[in-house]
């Protein structure tokens, strides 16, 4: 559920026509659509609701930004591992849920963060792991594409084998087959993963690392980035992001920095 915010809907960017508006923002305003890359197989960030409509935290963020620009959101279901590459190729306007990292900053522009990713590890009763050092020599599975692989790899011992999977189903199958001995996911994703795949017998063990999550924009589209940052600031200070965090992610919103 999104909270009503008339002040955000009235934000004047929808009528923007200034000479300095860059091509990306001009294109969005002219066609009156914001094309948003999300992944609808990673609840609670992206999924299809009971009516078959896009839902989740990333979808809600896309609606907030489109509403502020005075346009309609168009959600495109793109596998996490393909979002940044297809954004760079010009197939969409923005990508939701990109981890703030040096690697990501070399590929796309990053908005001010919209949430924080607490990356947690779960393992079975056969592999009780209580700290990163105990992962040495073991295989760890992670979902690719959110930009967290590099952060996870930096935290793990050198002897850990990090295996990246495109979907939750692939990750669950690999775990069931014994190809991975522990799973690393963002906390809300892990909560749903453990609920949806109880047969795996996984138990949360510890928090591995934390990363801020942003919206990705193509290089050169600085006016679009500034507009999005203004809308994110308004949603944050107006309490809308905090409400989404409580309602969808079931966690209090941390203090969000601004770039």
C-alpha positions in Angstrom: 0.0 0.0 0.0 1.3 3.5 -0.9 0.5 6.5 1.3 -1.3 9.4 -0.3 1.0 12.3 -0.8 -0.6 15.1 -2.8 2.5 17.4 -2.4 4.5 14.8 -4.3 2.0 14.4 -7.1 2.1 18.1 -7.6 5.9 18.3 -7.8 6.5 20.5 -10.9 8.9 18.2 -12.7 6.0 16.8 -14.7 5.8 20.1 -16.6 9.5 20.6 -17.0 10.5 22.0 -20.3 13.7 24.0 -19.4 16.3 24.3 -22.1 18.9 22.5 -19.9 16.7 19.3 -19.5 18.8 16.4 -20.8 17.7 13.9 -23.4 16.7 11.2 -21.0 14.4 13.4 -19.0 13.0 15.0 -22.1 12.2 11.5 -23.5 10.4 10.4 -20.4 8.3 13.6 -20.1 7.4 13.6 -23.8 6.1 10.0 -23.8 4.7 10.4 -20.3 6.1 7.0 -19.2 9.0 6.0 -16.9 10.4 2.6 -17.9 11.6 0.9 -14.8 13.7 -2.3 -14.6 12.6 -4.5 -11.7 12.9 -8.3 -11.0 9.5 -9.8 -10.2 11.0 -13.1 -8.9 12.7 -11.6 -5.8 10.0 -10.9 -3.1 9.5 -8.7 -1.2 11.4 -6.3 -3.6 9.6 -7.5 -6.7 6.8 -10.0 -7.3 3.4 -10.4 -8.9 0.4 -9.9 -6.5 -2.8 -12.0 -6.4 -4.1 -10.0 -9.3 -1.0 -10.7 -11.4 0.2 -7.1 -11.0 3.7 -6.0 -10.2 4.2 -5.4 -6.5 7.0 -5.0 -3.9 9.4 -2.4 -2.7 11.1 -1.7 -6.0 7.8 -1.4 -7.7 6.6 1.1 -5.0 9.8 3.2 -5.5 9.2 3.2 -9.3 5.6 4.4 -8.7 6.8 7.2 -6.4 9.3 8.4 -9.0 6.9 8.2 -11.9 4.2 10.0 -9.9 6.6 12.8 -9.0 7.6 13.2 -12.7 3.9 13.3 -13.6 4.2 10.2 -15.8 3.0 6.6 -15.8 5.4 3.8 -14.6 6.0 0.9 -17.0 7.6 -2.0 -15.2 9.8 -4.4 -17.1 10.7 -7.7 -15.5 14.4 -8.1 -16.1 16.6 -10.7 -14.4 18.9 -9.1 -11.7 22.0 -10.1 -13.6 20.9 -8.3 -16.7 19.5 -5.0 -15.3 22.6 -2.8 -15.4 23.8 -4.1 -18.8 20.4 -3.5 -20.4 20.1 -0.1 -18.8 23.4 0.9 -20.2 22.2 -0.4 -23.6 19.3 2.1 -23.4 16.5 -0.5 -23.1 15.0 1.3 -20.1 15.1 4.5 -18.2 16.1 3.4 -14.7 17.0 0.3 -12.8 15.7 -0.3 -9.3 17.8 -1.8 -6.5 21.4 -1.3 -7.5 23.9 -1.7 -4.6 26.2 1.3 -4.0 29.7 0.2 -4.8 32.8 1.2 -6.7 32.0 -1.4 -9.3 28.5 -0.1 -9.8 29.7 3.5 -10.0 31.9 2.6 -12.9 28.8 1.4 -14.9 25.9 3.7 -14.0 25.0 6.9 -12.1 23.6 6.1 -8.7 20.8 8.0 -6.9 20.7 8.8 -3.3 20.0 5.5 -1.4 16.4 4.4 -0.9 17.1 1.6 1.5 19.9 -0.4 3.1 20.7 -4.0 2.4 21.7 -6.1 5.3 23.3 -9.1 3.7 22.8 -12.2 5.8 23.9 -15.8 5.7 21.9 -19.0 6.3 23.1 -22.6 6.4 21.7 -26.0 7.3 22.2 -27.9 10.6 24.9 -29.9 8.9 26.9 -26.8 8.3 26.7 -24.6 11.4 28.6 -21.4 10.5 28.8 -18.5 13.0 31.3 -16.2 11.4 32.9 -15.5 8.0 36.1 -17.4 8.8 34.2 -20.6 9.0 33.2 -20.3 5.3 36.8 -21.0 4.2 36.8 -24.0 1.8 33.0 -24.0 1.5 30.6 -23.2 -1.4 28.3 -20.2 -0.9 25.4 -19.3 -3.2 24.1 -15.8 -3.9 21.6 -14.2 -6.2 23.3 -12.2 -8.9 22.6 -8.8 -10.4 21.8 -6.6 -7.4 25.5 -5.6 -7.3 26.1 -7.4 -4.1 28.4 -10.2 -5.4 31.5 -8.0 -5.2 30.6 -6.9 -1.7 30.0 -10.5 -0.6 33.2 -11.7 -2.2 35.2 -9.0 -0.3 33.9 -10.2 3.0 34.4 -14.0 2.5 37.7 -15.8 3.1 39.9 -16.3 0.0 39.2 -20.1 0.1 35.4 -19.6 -0.2 33.8 -20.6 -3.5 31.1 -18.0 -4.4 28.5 -19.4 -6.8 26.1 -16.9 -8.5 22.5 -17.8 -9.5 20.0 -15.9 -11.6 16.8 -17.0 -9.8 15.7 -18.1 -6.4 14.6 -21.4 -7.9 18.1 -22.1 -9.2 19.6 -21.2 -5.9 17.2 -23.5 -4.0 17.9 -26.3 -6.4 21.7 -25.9 -6.0 21.3 -25.9 -2.2 19.1 -29.0 -2.3 21.6 -30.8 -4.5 24.5 -29.9 -2.1 26.2 -27.7 -4.6 26.3 -24.9 -2.0 26.5 -25.2 1.7 25.4 -21.7 2.7 23.2 -19.0 1.1 23.8 -15.3 1.2 20.8 -12.9 0.5 19.5 -9.5 1.6 17.6 -9.9 4.9 14.0 -9.4 3.5 14.8 -11.7 0.6 16.2 -14.3 2.9 13.1 -14.2 5.1 10.9 -15.0 2.1 13.4 -17.6 0.8 13.4 -19.5 4.0 9.6 -19.4 4.1 9.1 -20.5 0.5 11.8 -23.3 0.6 11.4 -24.9 4.1 12.6 -28.2 2.7 16.1 -26.8 2.5 16.4 -26.7 6.3 18.3 -23.5 6.3 18.7 -21.3 9.4 19.8 -17.7 9.6 23.3 -17.5 11.1 24.8 -14.0 11.0 24.9 -10.7 9.1 27.8 -10.7 6.6 27.8 -7.1 5.4 25.6 -4.0 4.8 25.2 -2.0 1.6 23.1 1.0 0.5 20.7 0.4 -2.4 20.0 3.0 -5.0 18.3 3.6 -8.4 20.6 3.3 -11.4 20.6 5.9 -14.3 22.7 5.9 -17.5 25.8 8.0 -17.7 25.2 11.5 -19.0 21.6 11.7 -17.8 22.4 14.1 -14.9 19.2 16.1 -15.1 17.2 12.9 -14.7 19.4 11.9 -11.7 18.9 15.3 -10.1 15.1 15.0 -10.5 15.1 11.6 -9.0 17.2 12.7 -6.1 14.8 15.5 -5.4 11.9 13.1 -5.4 13.8 10.6 -3.2 14.6 13.4 -0.7 10.9 14.4 -0.6 9.7 10.9 -0.1 12.3 10.3 2.6 11.6 13.5 4.6 7.9 13.2 4.1 7.9 9.7 5.7 6.9 7.8 2.6 10.1 5.7 2.4 9.8 4.8 6.1 6.3 3.6 5.5 7.3 1.4 2.6 10.1 -0.1 4.6 7.7 -0.9 7.5 4.9 -2.2 5.3 6.7 -4.1 2.6 10.1 -4.9 4.1 8.9 -5.3 7.6 11.8 -3.4 9.0 12.4 0.1 10.2 14.0 2.4 7.8 17.6 3.3 8.6 18.9 6.9 8.4 19.5 7.3 4.7 22.4 9.4 3.4 22.1 11.7 0.4 24.7 12.1 -2.3 
